[in-house]
Amino acid sequence: MTGNIYLKGCLLVLMMFSKAAFAQIVITNQKFSFGTTGRIGAGYSPNADGRTGRQLNLNNQGSLGGRMDQGDYVDFLPAFHFTPVVGDSSRKTKIDMQARLSFYSGGTFLGNVDTKSNQGMIVALPEAFVEARNIMGSDWDVWAGSRWLRYDDVHIADYFYFDDHSATGWGVRHKNTRFSMFFPAAIDTAASNSTPYSYTNVISGGKNLIYRQREVFVLEQTIPFKNNNHKIKFLAELHTVDKSGKNSVEQYPADHGWVLGAKLTSTLKTTLPGSFNQISLRYGSGIANGGDSGNTQTWRTYGAPDESAGTYKGAYSLTAVEHILLNLSDRWSVNGYAVYTRSKGGADSDKAMDYYKREIFNKKSEFNAGLRATYYFNDWFHILTELHYAQRKDGSQDPASMVKLVLAPTIVPTAERSVWARPHIRFIAEVSRYNDQAMNSLYSPFLQQSGAKRFGTYLGVRAEWWVF
């Protein structure tokens, strides 16, 4: 009996504390939005071993060559919107806090996962930042955090070129001028070819992993002209990374790099609005000669360091991009691109040893071109066709190349005659042809699974969407 009374008393005290605790939580923000982007579905390759769907594009080029057979991913973008407590409505700052939850397939399909699967999802948080725009009615913006800060892309190749600065950092903007600092992090650098960011420190008597920070300073200036029908954007970057400590096991020297570039965007007059042409040229030097594998961040250093100095002095990368969209009529739109890249690491030879004593390629050249034609059969049924050509030459090897043809009848539930209408439900058929170098060196995800074959195939039914 006494025990029951004691138990009831404890429960009463806990309930009182719980009510008090909950009473202190007051939700004052009522402005919340939720966005999502993604691409998911089923696909298979009829002439591959196991018929598992594999991307047909060349290795080390990501989605350059077409993205319809790209792997599954889903992003969720919750955002909170705050209102300042002072100032009239015309002078109030726009304040946003946004995060991004990213889910990628680690196996065949994103949804085919259970607790016993070793081919499950990969979860990441690439964005979590606060941005204040038009502070108290001014022309000043400021942000801090981690974000996907990237602008124009070649959508049909999922290629964010020229100014992809996705990383942790901060930035300010005044009208058309932006200054930012970024601190890209890559602790586990042994799996990559870039400059090592971590080393083993023994200053305390034990072995501790120490992180050395790359600092990236970015200045961007946009100049509109001819009634804003044309805009030219200038880009300048400075990269620096300090040497490893004097008490470190590994001895890495300090290094630096820089980037200069320009991009011209022009509005084109066609039967339907929305047509444009974009052309850009970017040159990166030293440790700022990234990127590779379809990534364009300049801090993803390419190649091997100099054999004696251990730095990337003399390394470079030149990238030129042409991207055009023509909305020719209410029946046809055409979207095309061309990308050329030439890169060299810090060593002089075609192949050299990296920081981890592995022999890697130190020189490369790439050329990619593609065209998508969209036929609006009616408002909700569009027919997409694509033709892509991809070529990559590593060192002194013969170039590996691929030609890919795509046919994708597409259901567009929003009934909008636009290349940007989403969601899409696509019925996809692809066939690729490889040259001898690509075929014999198994230079694609498809060939690595199926073996040396002249032709690759992919069939699928997939959805793509974005809601902001």
C-alpha positions as CSV (number, residue, x, y, z in Angstrom):
1,M,0.0,0.0,0.0
2,T,2.8,2.3,1.0
3,G,4.6,1.5,-2.3
4,N,1.5,2.4,-4.3
5,I,1.2,5.8,-2.6
6,Y,5.0,6.4,-3.3
7,L,4.6,5.5,-6.9
8,K,1.5,7.7,-7.4
9,G,3.5,10.6,-5.8
10,C,6.4,10.2,-8.1
11,L,4.1,10.2,-11.1
12,L,2.4,13.3,-9.9
13,V,5.7,15.1,-9.5
14,L,6.8,14.0,-13.0
15,M,3.6,15.2,-14.5
16,M,4.0,18.6,-12.8
17,F,7.5,19.0,-14.1
18,S,6.5,17.9,-17.6
19,K,3.7,20.4,-17.7
20,A,6.1,23.1,-16.6
21,A,8.6,22.1,-19.2
22,F,6.1,22.0,-22.0
23,A,4.7,25.4,-20.9
24,Q,8.1,27.0,-21.5
25,I,8.1,26.0,-25.1
26,V,6.4,28.8,-27.1
27,I,6.4,28.5,-30.9
28,T,6.4,32.1,-32.2
29,N,7.4,31.5,-35.8
30,Q,4.5,30.7,-38.0
31,K,6.2,31.0,-41.4
32,F,7.5,27.7,-42.7
33,S,7.9,26.2,-46.2
34,F,8.9,22.8,-47.4
35,G,10.5,22.0,-50.7
36,T,11.7,18.9,-52.4
37,T,13.7,17.7,-55.4
38,G,14.4,14.2,-56.6
39,R,14.8,11.6,-59.3
40,I,13.8,8.1,-58.7
41,G,12.5,5.0,-60.5
42,A,13.3,1.6,-61.9
43,G,15.7,0.8,-64.7
44,Y,17.6,-2.1,-66.1
45,S,20.2,-2.9,-68.8
46,P,19.0,-5.9,-70.9
47,N,22.5,-6.8,-72.2
48,A,24.4,-6.4,-68.8
49,D,25.2,-9.2,-66.4
50,G,22.2,-9.6,-64.1
51,R,20.4,-6.9,-66.2
52,T,21.0,-4.4,-63.4
53,G,20.5,-0.9,-64.6
54,R,23.8,0.9,-64.9
55,Q,24.7,4.3,-66.2
56,L,26.1,4.3,-69.7
57,N,28.3,7.5,-69.5
58,L,32.1,7.4,-69.5
59,N,33.9,7.1,-66.2
60,N,35.2,10.3,-64.4
61,Q,32.6,12.4,-66.2
62,G,29.6,12.2,-63.9
63,S,26.4,13.0,-65.8
64,L,28.2,14.6,-68.8
65,G,26.7,12.5,-71.5
66,G,23.1,12.6,-70.2
67,R,21.5,12.2,-66.8
68,M,18.3,10.1,-67.4
69,D,20.0,6.9,-66.3
70,Q,21.6,8.6,-63.2
71,G,21.0,7.0,-59.8
72,D,18.2,7.7,-57.4
73,Y,18.2,10.7,-55.0
74,V,15.6,12.6,-53.0
75,D,16.2,16.0,-51.3
76,F,13.9,17.6,-48.7
77,L,14.3,21.3,-48.0
78,P,12.6,22.7,-44.9
79,A,12.9,26.4,-44.4
80,F,11.9,28.9,-41.7
81,H,11.1,32.5,-42.5
82,F,11.5,35.2,-39.9
83,T,10.2,38.8,-39.7
84,P,12.2,41.5,-37.9
85,V,10.5,43.1,-34.9
86,V,11.3,46.7,-36.0
87,G,10.8,48.6,-39.2
88,D,7.9,49.2,-41.5
89,S,6.9,46.6,-44.1
90,S,8.9,48.3,-46.9
91,R,12.1,48.2,-44.9
92,K,11.9,44.8,-43.3
93,T,14.7,42.3,-43.8
94,K,13.9,39.0,-45.4
95,I,15.4,36.3,-43.1
96,D,15.5,32.6,-44.0
97,M,17.0,29.5,-42.4
98,Q,17.1,26.6,-44.8
99,A,18.4,23.0,-44.5
100,R,18.6,20.2,-47.0
101,L,18.3,16.5,-46.2
102,S,19.7,14.5,-49.0
103,F,19.1,10.8,-49.6
104,Y,21.1,8.8,-52.2
105,S,20.9,5.3,-53.3
106,G,23.8,3.1,-52.1
107,G,22.6,0.2,-54.2
108,T,20.3,-0.5,-57.0
109,F,17.2,1.4,-55.9
110,L,16.7,4.0,-53.2
111,G,13.6,2.4,-51.8
112,N,14.8,-1.3,-51.7
113,V,16.3,-1.0,-48.2
114,D,15.8,-3.0,-45.0
115,T,17.8,-3.2,-41.8
116,K,19.8,-6.2,-43.1
117,S,20.8,-4.5,-46.3
118,N,24.4,-3.5,-46.9
119,Q,23.4,-1.6,-50.0
120,G,21.3,1.1,-48.3
121,M,20.8,4.8,-48.4
122,I,23.5,7.4,-48.0
123,V,22.2,10.4,-46.0
124,A,23.8,13.8,-46.0
125,L,23.1,17.4,-44.8
126,P,24.7,19.6,-47.5
127,E,22.8,22.7,-46.5
128,A,22.1,24.4,-43.2
129,F,22.4,28.2,-43.3
130,V,20.9,31.5,-42.4
131,E,20.6,34.3,-45.0
132,A,19.4,37.9,-44.4
133,R,18.4,39.8,-47.6
134,N,17.8,43.5,-48.2
135,I,18.7,44.3,-44.6
136,M,16.3,47.0,-43.3
137,G,15.4,47.9,-46.9
138,S,19.1,48.3,-48.0
139,D,21.0,46.6,-50.9
140,W,23.0,44.4,-48.5
141,D,22.6,40.6,-48.1
142,V,24.6,38.4,-45.7
143,W,24.7,34.6,-45.1
144,A,26.6,32.1,-43.1
145,G,26.5,28.3,-42.8
146,S,26.8,25.4,-45.3
147,R,25.0,25.6,-48.6
148,W,24.8,24.5,-52.2
149,L,25.8,27.9,-53.6
150,R,25.7,27.3,-57.3
151,Y,24.0,29.1,-60.2
152,D,23.5,28.2,-63.9
153,D,23.7,24.5,-64.9
154,V,23.5,22.4,-68.0
155,H,20.4,20.7,-66.8
156,I,20.3,17.8,-69.3
157,A,23.8,16.9,-68.0
158,D,23.3,17.9,-64.4
159,Y,26.5,20.0,-64.7
160,F,26.8,23.1,-62.5
161,Y,29.7,24.9,-64.3
162,F,31.7,28.1,-63.7
163,D,30.6,29.2,-60.2
164,D,29.8,26.1,-58.0
165,H,31.0,27.2,-54.5
166,S,29.1,24.6,-52.5
167,A,30.8,24.4,-49.1
168,T,30.7,25.8,-45.6
169,G,31.4,29.5,-45.4
170,W,29.9,33.0,-45.3
171,G,29.3,35.8,-47.7
172,V,28.0,39.3,-48.3
173,R,26.4,41.0,-51.3
174,H,25.9,44.6,-52.3
175,K,23.8,45.0,-55.4
176,N,25.8,43.1,-58.1
177,T,28.9,42.5,-56.1
178,R,29.5,39.4,-54.0
179,F,32.4,38.5,-51.6
180,S,32.5,35.1,-50.0
181,M,34.9,32.9,-48.0
182,F,34.6,29.1,-48.1
183,F,36.2,26.4,-46.0
184,P,35.8,23.1,-47.9
185,A,36.3,20.1,-45.7
186,A,37.6,16.7,-46.7
187,I,39.0,14.8,-43.7
188,D,39.2,11.4,-45.5
189,T,41.5,12.5,-48.3
190,A,43.2,9.1,-48.8
191,A,40.3,8.1,-51.1
192,S,40.9,11.1,-53.4
193,N,43.7,12.6,-55.5
194,S,43.5,16.1,-54.1
195,T,45.7,17.9,-51.6
196,P,45.7,16.2,-48.2
197,Y,43.8,18.1,-45.6
198,S,44.6,15.9,-42.6
199,Y,47.8,14.8,-41.0
200,T,48.9,12.9,-37.9
201,N,50.1,15.1,-35.0
202,V,52.3,13.8,-32.2
203,I,52.7,17.0,-30.3
204,S,50.8,15.6,-27.3
205,G,52.8,12.3,-27.3
206,G,50.0,10.4,-28.9
207,K,48.9,10.2,-32.5
208,N,46.0,12.6,-33.2
209,L,44.4,13.4,-36.6
210,I,44.7,17.2,-37.3
211,Y,42.8,19.0,-39.9
212,R,44.5,21.8,-42.0
213,Q,42.0,24.2,-43.5
214,R,41.8,25.3,-47.1
215,E,40.7,28.9,-47.3
216,V,38.9,30.1,-50.5
217,F,38.3,33.8,-51.1
218,V,35.8,34.5,-53.9
219,L,34.9,37.9,-55.5
220,E,32.1,38.0,-58.1
221,Q,30.9,41.0,-60.1
222,T,27.9,41.0,-62.4
223,I,27.4,43.7,-65.0
224,P,24.1,43.9,-66.9
225,F,23.8,45.9,-70.2
226,K,21.5,46.5,-73.1
227,N,18.4,46.7,-70.9
228,N,19.4,43.7,-68.9
229,N,19.2,41.4,-72.0
230,H,22.9,40.6,-71.5
231,K,24.8,40.0,-68.3
232,I,28.5,39.4,-67.9
233,K,29.8,37.9,-64.7
234,F,33.5,38.1,-63.6
235,L,34.9,35.6,-61.1
236,A,38.2,35.7,-59.1
237,E,39.3,33.2,-56.5
238,L,42.3,32.8,-54.2
239,H,43.0,29.5,-52.5
240,T,45.5,28.8,-49.7
241,V,46.3,25.9,-47.5
242,D,48.9,26.0,-44.6
243,K,51.7,23.5,-44.2
244,S,51.4,20.6,-41.8
245,G,52.7,21.2,-38.3
246,K,56.3,20.7,-37.3
247,N,55.3,17.9,-35.0
248,S,53.4,16.0,-37.6
249,V,54.3,12.5,-38.9
250,E,53.5,13.6,-42.5
251,Q,55.2,16.7,-43.8
252,Y,53.0,18.6,-46.3
253,P,54.1,22.0,-47.7
254,A,51.9,25.1,-47.8
255,D,50.3,25.6,-51.2
256,H,48.1,28.1,-53.0
257,G,46.1,28.7,-56.2
258,W,43.9,31.2,-58.0
259,V,41.0,31.3,-60.5
260,L,39.9,33.8,-63.1
261,G,36.8,33.5,-65.3
262,A,34.0,35.3,-67.2
263,K,30.5,34.2,-68.2
264,L,28.2,35.9,-70.6
265,T,24.4,35.3,-70.4
266,S,22.2,36.6,-73.2
267,T,18.4,36.6,-73.6
268,L,17.4,35.4,-77.0
269,K,14.2,36.5,-78.9
270,T,12.2,33.5,-80.0
271,T,8.5,32.7,-80.6
272,L,8.1,31.7,-77.0
273,P,10.0,33.5,-74.1
274,G,12.7,32.0,-72.0
275,S,15.4,31.4,-74.6
276,F,19.0,32.1,-73.7
277,N,22.6,31.6,-74.5
278,Q,25.4,31.2,-72.0
279,I,29.1,31.0,-72.7
280,S,31.9,30.9,-70.1
281,L,35.6,30.5,-69.8
282,R,37.4,29.7,-66.5
283,Y,41.1,29.2,-65.8
284,G,42.4,27.7,-62.5
285,S,46.0,27.6,-61.4
286,G,47.8,25.6,-58.6
287,I,45.6,23.8,-56.1
288,A,42.6,25.6,-57.6
289,N,42.7,23.5,-60.8
290,G,39.6,21.4,-60.0
291,G,37.4,19.7,-60.8
292,D,37.0,16.2,-62.1
293,S,34.4,13.4,-62.4
294,G,31.7,15.8,-63.4
295,N,32.3,18.1,-60.4
296,T,33.3,21.7,-61.1
297,Q,34.4,23.0,-57.7
298,T,37.9,24.5,-58.2
299,W,39.0,23.3,-54.7
300,R,38.8,19.6,-55.9
301,T,42.5,19.6,-57.0
302,Y,43.3,17.5,-60.0
303,G,46.4,15.4,-60.7
304,A,49.6,14.8,-58.7
305,P,52.0,17.2,-57.0
306,D,55.5,18.1,-58.2
307,E,57.8,15.2,-57.4
308,S,60.5,17.3,-55.6
309,A,58.6,20.3,-54.2
310,G,55.5,18.4,-53.3
311,T,53.2,21.4,-54.4
312,Y,50.9,22.0,-57.3
313,K,52.9,24.9,-58.7
314,G,52.5,24.7,-62.5
315,A,49.1,22.9,-62.3
316,Y,46.2,24.4,-64.3
317,S,42.8,23.7,-65.7
318,L,41.0,25.5,-68.5
319,T,37.2,25.0,-68.9
320,A,35.0,26.4,-71.7
321,V,31.2,25.9,-71.7
322,E,28.5,26.8,-74.3
323,H,24.9,26.3,-73.3
324,I,21.8,27.3,-75.3
325,L,18.0,27.0,-75.0
326,L,15.7,27.8,-77.9
327,N,11.9,27.8,-77.4
328,L,11.1,27.7,-81.1
329,S,7.3,27.3,-80.9
330,D,4.5,25.8,-78.9
331,R,5.6,22.5,-80.4
332,W,9.4,22.5,-80.1
333,S,12.2,23.4,-77.7
334,V,15.9,22.7,-78.2
335,N,18.5,22.6,-75.5
336,G,22.2,22.1,-76.4
337,Y,25.6,22.2,-74.7
338,A,29.3,21.8,-75.3
339,V,32.0,21.5,-72.7
340,Y,35.8,21.4,-73.2
341,T,38.3,20.9,-70.3
342,R,42.1,20.6,-70.3
343,S,43.9,20.0,-67.0
344,K,47.4,19.2,-65.7
345,G,48.6,18.5,-62.1
346,G,51.8,19.7,-60.4
347,A,54.1,17.1,-61.9
348,D,55.5,17.3,-65.4
349,S,54.8,13.7,-66.6
350,D,51.5,12.2,-67.9
351,K,51.5,9.9,-64.8
352,A,53.0,10.6,-61.4
353,M,52.9,9.6,-57.7
354,D,50.3,11.3,-55.5
355,Y,50.8,12.0,-51.8
356,Y,49.8,8.4,-50.9
357,K,52.4,6.9,-53.2
358,R,49.9,5.8,-55.9
359,E,50.5,6.4,-59.5
360,I,47.7,8.4,-61.0
361,F,47.1,10.3,-64.2
362,N,48.4,13.9,-64.2
363,K,47.0,15.2,-67.5
364,K,43.6,15.0,-69.1
365,S,41.5,16.5,-71.8
366,E,37.7,16.2,-72.2
367,F,35.1,17.2,-74.8
368,N,31.4,16.7,-74.3
369,A,28.4,17.8,-76.5
370,G,24.7,17.1,-76.2
371,L,21.3,18.1,-77.6
372,R,17.8,17.6,-76.3
373,A,14.8,18.2,-78.5
374,T,11.4,18.4,-76.7
375,Y,8.3,17.9,-78.8
376,Y,5.1,19.0,-77.1
377,F,2.6,16.5,-78.5
378,N,0.0,18.1,-76.3
379,D,0.0,19.9,-72.9
380,W,0.6,16.9,-70.8
381,F,2.5,14.5,-73.1
382,H,5.9,15.5,-74.3
383,I,8.5,13.5,-76.3
384,L,12.1,14.0,-75.3
385,T,15.0,12.9,-77.5
386,E,18.7,13.3,-76.7
387,L,22.0,12.8,-78.5
388,H,25.2,13.0,-76.6
389,Y,28.9,12.6,-77.4
390,A,31.6,12.3,-74.7
391,Q,35.3,11.9,-75.0
392,R,38.1,11.7,-72.4
393,K,41.8,11.3,-72.9
394,D,43.9,10.4,-69.8
395,G,47.6,11.2,-70.1
396,S,49.0,9.7,-73.3
397,Q,46.4,7.0,-73.7
398,D,44.1,6.9,-76.7
399,P,40.8,8.9,-76.1
400,A,37.8,6.9,-74.8
401,S,34.6,8.0,-76.4
402,M,30.9,7.3,-76.3
403,V,27.8,8.2,-78.4
404,K,24.4,7.9,-76.7
405,L,20.9,8.2,-78.2
406,V,17.9,8.6,-75.9
407,L,14.1,8.4,-76.5
408,A,11.9,9.4,-73.5
409,P,8.1,9.8,-73.9
410,T,7.1,11.8,-70.9
411,I,3.9,12.5,-69.0
412,V,3.8,16.0,-67.6
413,P,0.8,16.2,-65.1
414,T,1.1,20.0,-64.7
415,A,0.1,20.4,-68.4
416,E,2.7,23.1,-69.1
417,R,4.5,23.4,-72.4
418,S,7.9,24.2,-70.9
419,V,11.3,22.4,-70.6
420,W,11.1,23.3,-66.9
421,A,7.7,21.8,-66.2
422,R,7.8,19.2,-63.4
423,P,7.1,16.6,-62.2
424,H,8.0,14.3,-65.1
425,I,7.2,10.6,-65.4
426,R,9.5,9.3,-68.2
427,F,9.6,6.1,-70.2
428,I,13.3,5.9,-71.1
429,A,15.1,3.9,-73.8
430,E,18.9,4.5,-74.3
431,V,21.6,2.9,-76.4
432,S,25.3,3.9,-76.4
433,R,28.2,3.0,-78.7
434,Y,31.7,2.9,-77.3
435,N,35.0,3.1,-79.2
436,D,37.8,0.5,-78.8
437,Q,39.5,2.4,-76.0
438,A,36.4,2.8,-73.9
439,M,35.3,-0.8,-74.6
440,N,38.6,-2.5,-73.9
441,S,39.4,-0.5,-70.8
442,L,35.8,-0.9,-69.4
443,Y,35.5,2.8,-69.3
444,S,31.9,3.2,-68.0
445,P,29.8,1.8,-65.1
446,F,27.9,-0.3,-67.6
447,L,31.1,-1.8,-69.1
448,Q,32.5,-2.5,-65.7
449,Q,29.5,-4.7,-64.9
450,S,28.9,-6.3,-68.3
451,G,32.4,-6.6,-69.7
452,A,33.8,-5.4,-73.0
453,K,30.8,-4.7,-75.3
454,R,30.4,-2.3,-78.2
455,F,26.9,-1.3,-77.3
456,G,25.2,-0.5,-74.0
457,T,21.5,-0.4,-73.3
458,Y,19.3,1.1,-70.6
459,L,15.5,0.9,-70.2
460,G,13.5,2.5,-67.4
461,V,10.5,4.3,-66.0
462,R,11.6,7.2,-63.8
463,A,10.2,10.3,-62.1
464,E,11.9,13.7,-61.7
465,W,10.5,16.6,-59.7
466,W,11.2,19.8,-57.9
467,V,8.9,21.9,-55.7
468,F,10.1,25.1,-54.0
